[in-house]
Amino acid sequence: MKKTVLATAVALSLPTGAFAQDWDNIEITNIKVTDGLYMLMGEGGNLGVSIGEDGVFLIDDQYAPLTEKILAAIHELSTDEIHFVFNTHYHDDHTGGNENLGKKGIDIVAHDNVYKRLSDSGSPKEALPIISFNDKLTFHMNGIHMKTKHYHSAHTDGDSVVYFEGKNVIHMGDTMFNEAYPYVDVPGGGSWQGILDLAKDTLATIDDETQIIPGHGPLTNKAGLQIYYDVLLDIDSLLRPVAKQGLSLEDAKKLSPLAKYDGDYGNGFMDPDTFISIVYMDIYNHLDN
């Protein structure tokens, strides 16, 4: 179908800096996922921590002011050194501690696009990944194989899902906002369809016993991811027909197509108005694809 030009454009100014100001009152809590594997929560994206005979493997590092608290929380689990920090994507609630950890000699690893976006944003050398990859990468540590899989356009263009083989655990980064509307960073290379495709693909690669560390929200499992995916599919079924009618964003909003979800899913990082603004426009702009 040939699309008409929408009169209403989406102008979003989402902050890329830290949201919290009172860092002293933020606590880092750890949740045991299984033997040798933990999820840490604080302010920002959920962290993944593997401990064992080879040392510590850390997924993401939240904001810079929290580095010492995060290190202290990890130290309670293991006194071994952190060998690697793996960034699931480039947002600073997942990479803000990179510089602090890089200055301590800890190797940072991420997808090529994460390196590029951090480098292009002017991040100091110590904050940049020292190792980057273009598709898949495997870490052999602590008696398990930690396999990373890149998705070219989902939450961003640098997302990686980490599979802890032998533990039946995965870390999805911000490709999953558990119990909340996800953020699709379109300027950062993300896409709504990519979020859908990734969730579907991930469901096909795990079993009913798999535990999932989401980028935000509580620890979950395959059943939780299935609920998340079903909600996303329903959202798509509600917005896509409206977009095919050629309605402007403002006219689409007047229909309140996501009213049944706004109360539960609109209380996270993405408020209902911002979420529909991003997703509706992304669906509309890709109707011919």
Sequence and secondary structure as in RCSB ss.txt:
>XXXX:A:sequence
MKKTVLATAVALSLPTGAFAQDWDNIEITNIKVTDGLYMLMGEGGNLGVSIGEDGVFLIDDQYAPLTEKILAAIH
ELSTDEIHFVFNTHYHDDHTGGNENLGKKGIDIVAHDNVYKRLSDSGSPKEALPIISFNDKLTFHMNGIHMKTKH
YHSAHTDGDSVVYFEGKNVIHMGDTMFNEAYPYVDVPGGGSWQGILDLAKDTLATIDDETQIIPGHGPLTNKAGL
QIYYDVLLDIDSLLRPVAKQGLSLEDAKKLSPLAKYDGDYGNGFMDPDTFISIVYMDIYNHLDN
>XXXX:A:secstr
      S         S     GGG   EEEEEETTEEEEESSSS EEEEEETTEEEEE    GGGHHHHHHHHH
HH  S EEEEE SSS HHHHTTHHHHHHTT EEEEEHHHHHHHHHTT  GGGS SEEESSEEEEEETTEEEEEEE
ESSSSSSSEEEEEEETTTEEEEEEEEETTS     TTTT  HHHHHHHHHHHHHH  TT EEEEEESS EEHHHH
HHHHHHHHHHHHHHHHHHHTT  HHHHHHT TTHHHHHHHTTSSS HHHHHHHHHHHHHHTTT 
